[in-house]
Amino acid sequence: MTFSIAFVTGATPDKWARIWRERSRERLELIPVSEAGQLDGVRAGEVSMALVRLPIARDGLHCIPLYDERQVAVVGREHYLSLAEEVTLAELAEEQLVRPHASGWTPEVPQLDWPPMSEQEAIETVAAGTGVVIVPASVARLFHRKDVVARPVADLSPTTVGLAWRVDDEDPRVQTFIGIVRGRTANSSRG
């Protein structure tokens, strides 16, 4: 069975996948998933691990936080907030906030009901001149367009990307990959 790892939009498994390929002849399959379905494959046993956005429901799962990233407000290039170096929640309070479907939404930010849309569709909506969207910086970079700009939200907590796997998964490849993301060398006594 191929060793497979799902990764949520914006997470970047490339560095770890490269190290895996350097150390193992076994194929590693990387599978992009939405934030809404980030744990589905792990829980169903279809993938061994997933790079996820925290928080997650950890019942039956192990999870290692890996790194934090800033959240940014994506605004149209002509929007007055595009002139700022960074923005605050108070400055966003009167804005129409576009919400990507089932994203990890921060409760500090008020929102309107929108039809289901992906992060890319939310940024396209903003580019069309409707509202502002708050996303992790990596998502803003991934779906960057010339007609929008991203500004850090100064008083909003960062998002955290973590690595999740099932508690009952005894596959030694899981431990090998954990060693890779934790920076263990190929000669480490922990495998």
C-alpha positions as CSV (number, residue, x, y, z in Angstrom):
1,M,0.0,0.0,0.0
2,T,1.3,3.5,-0.9
3,F,2.1,5.7,2.0
4,S,-0.2,8.8,1.6
5,I,-0.4,12.1,3.3
6,A,-3.3,14.6,2.8
7,F,-2.5,18.3,3.1
8,V,-4.9,21.2,3.6
9,T,-4.9,24.2,1.2
10,G,-1.8,26.4,1.9
11,A,0.2,23.7,3.8
12,T,3.5,23.0,2.1
13,P,4.6,19.4,2.4
14,D,7.3,19.7,-0.3
15,K,10.3,20.0,2.0
16,W,9.4,16.9,4.0
17,A,8.4,14.9,0.8
18,R,11.8,15.7,-0.7
19,I,13.5,14.3,2.5
20,W,11.3,11.3,2.3
21,R,12.3,10.6,-1.3
22,E,16.0,11.0,-0.4
23,R,15.7,8.5,2.5
24,S,13.2,6.0,1.1
25,R,12.5,4.1,-2.1
26,E,8.9,3.8,-1.2
27,R,6.5,6.1,-3.0
28,L,4.9,8.9,-1.1
29,E,1.6,10.2,-2.4
30,L,0.5,13.8,-1.5
31,I,-3.2,14.4,-1.6
32,P,-4.7,18.0,-1.5
33,V,-7.8,18.3,0.6
34,S,-10.1,21.1,1.7
35,E,-10.1,22.3,5.3
36,A,-13.6,21.0,5.7
37,G,-12.5,17.5,4.8
38,Q,-9.0,17.6,6.2
39,L,-9.5,14.6,8.5
40,D,-11.9,12.5,6.4
41,G,-9.2,10.4,4.8
42,V,-7.3,9.9,8.0
43,R,-10.4,8.8,9.9
44,A,-11.5,6.5,7.1
45,G,-8.0,4.9,6.8
46,E,-7.6,6.1,3.2
47,V,-4.5,8.2,4.1
48,S,-2.0,7.6,6.8
49,M,-1.5,11.2,7.9
50,A,-2.7,14.8,7.2
51,L,-1.3,18.2,7.4
52,V,-4.2,20.1,9.0
53,R,-5.2,23.5,10.3
54,L,-5.8,23.5,14.0
55,P,-7.8,23.2,16.0
56,I,-9.2,19.8,15.2
57,A,-11.3,17.2,17.1
58,R,-8.5,15.0,18.4
59,D,-10.6,12.0,19.5
60,G,-8.8,8.9,18.2
61,L,-6.0,11.0,16.7
62,H,-2.5,12.1,17.6
63,C,-1.5,15.6,16.4
64,I,1.8,17.5,16.4
65,P,1.6,21.3,16.0
66,L,4.2,22.2,13.3
67,Y,4.2,25.9,12.6
68,D,2.1,29.1,12.9
69,E,1.2,31.5,10.2
70,R,-0.3,35.0,10.2
71,Q,-3.8,35.6,9.0
72,V,-4.2,38.3,6.4
73,A,-7.1,40.4,5.1
74,V,-7.3,40.1,1.3
75,V,-8.8,43.3,-0.2
76,G,-9.2,44.7,-3.7
77,R,-6.3,46.7,-4.9
78,E,-8.5,49.8,-5.0
79,H,-9.8,49.3,-1.4
80,Y,-8.7,52.0,1.1
81,L,-7.2,49.3,3.4
82,S,-4.8,48.3,0.6
83,L,-2.8,51.5,1.5
84,A,-2.1,50.2,5.1
85,E,0.9,48.1,6.1
86,E,-1.4,46.0,8.3
87,V,-5.0,46.2,9.5
88,T,-6.8,45.6,12.8
89,L,-10.1,43.9,13.6
90,A,-11.6,47.3,14.4
91,E,-10.8,48.5,10.9
92,L,-12.5,45.4,9.5
93,A,-15.6,45.8,11.7
94,E,-17.6,47.7,9.1
95,E,-16.5,45.6,6.1
96,Q,-18.5,43.0,4.4
97,L,-16.5,39.8,5.2
98,V,-16.5,37.0,2.7
99,R,-16.3,33.6,4.3
100,P,-14.8,30.6,2.5
101,H,-17.0,27.5,3.1
102,A,-16.1,25.5,6.2
103,S,-12.9,27.3,6.8
104,G,-11.5,27.5,10.3
105,W,-13.2,30.8,11.1
106,T,-12.0,33.0,13.9
107,P,-14.9,33.8,16.2
108,E,-13.5,37.3,16.9
109,V,-14.5,38.3,13.4
110,P,-18.2,39.0,12.6
111,Q,-19.5,37.5,9.4
112,L,-22.4,37.4,7.0
113,D,-23.9,34.2,5.5
114,W,-22.4,33.4,2.1
115,P,-23.1,30.6,-0.2
116,P,-20.5,27.8,0.0
117,M,-17.3,28.8,-1.7
118,S,-13.6,27.8,-1.7
119,E,-10.8,30.0,-0.6
120,Q,-10.0,30.7,-4.2
121,E,-13.7,31.7,-5.0
122,A,-13.7,34.0,-1.9
123,I,-10.6,35.8,-3.2
124,E,-12.2,36.0,-6.6
125,T,-15.3,37.6,-5.0
126,V,-13.1,40.1,-3.2
127,A,-11.3,40.9,-6.6
128,A,-14.7,41.6,-8.1
129,G,-15.1,44.4,-5.5
130,T,-17.2,42.6,-3.0
131,G,-15.9,42.6,0.6
132,V,-12.8,41.4,2.3
133,V,-11.7,37.8,3.1
134,I,-9.4,36.7,6.0
135,V,-7.3,33.7,5.2
136,P,-3.9,32.3,6.3
137,A,-1.0,34.0,4.5
138,S,-0.1,30.9,2.6
139,V,-3.6,30.7,1.1
140,A,-3.4,34.3,0.0
141,R,-0.1,33.6,-1.7
142,L,-1.4,30.5,-3.4
143,F,-4.4,32.3,-4.9
144,H,-2.7,35.6,-5.4
145,R,-4.1,37.9,-8.1
146,K,-2.9,41.2,-9.5
147,D,-6.2,42.9,-8.5
148,V,-6.0,42.1,-4.8
149,V,-3.5,42.7,-1.9
150,A,-3.0,40.9,1.4
151,R,-2.5,42.8,4.6
152,P,-1.6,41.2,8.0
153,V,-4.3,41.4,10.6
154,A,-2.3,42.7,13.5
155,D,-4.6,41.7,16.4
156,L,-5.7,38.3,15.1
157,S,-4.2,35.1,16.4
158,P,-2.1,33.1,13.9
159,T,-3.4,29.8,12.5
160,T,-1.4,26.6,13.3
161,V,-0.6,23.8,10.9
162,G,-0.2,20.4,12.4
163,L,0.4,16.8,11.5
164,A,-2.4,14.3,12.5
165,W,-2.7,10.5,12.4
166,R,-4.8,7.8,13.9
167,V,-3.8,6.6,17.4
168,D,-4.2,3.0,16.3
169,D,-2.0,3.3,13.2
170,E,1.0,1.0,13.8
171,D,2.6,1.6,10.4
172,P,6.4,2.2,10.9
173,R,6.3,4.7,8.0
174,V,4.2,7.0,10.2
175,Q,7.0,7.2,12.8
176,T,9.6,7.7,10.0
177,F,7.6,10.7,8.6
178,I,7.2,12.1,12.1
179,G,11.0,11.9,12.5
180,I,11.4,13.8,9.2
181,V,9.0,16.7,10.2
182,R,10.8,16.9,13.6
183,G,14.1,17.3,11.9
184,R,15.7,13.9,12.8
185,T,18.5,12.8,10.6
186,A,18.6,9.6,8.7
187,N,21.0,8.2,11.3
188,S,19.0,9.1,14.3
189,S,18.6,6.3,16.9
190,R,14.8,7.0,16.9
191,G,14.4,5.8,13.3
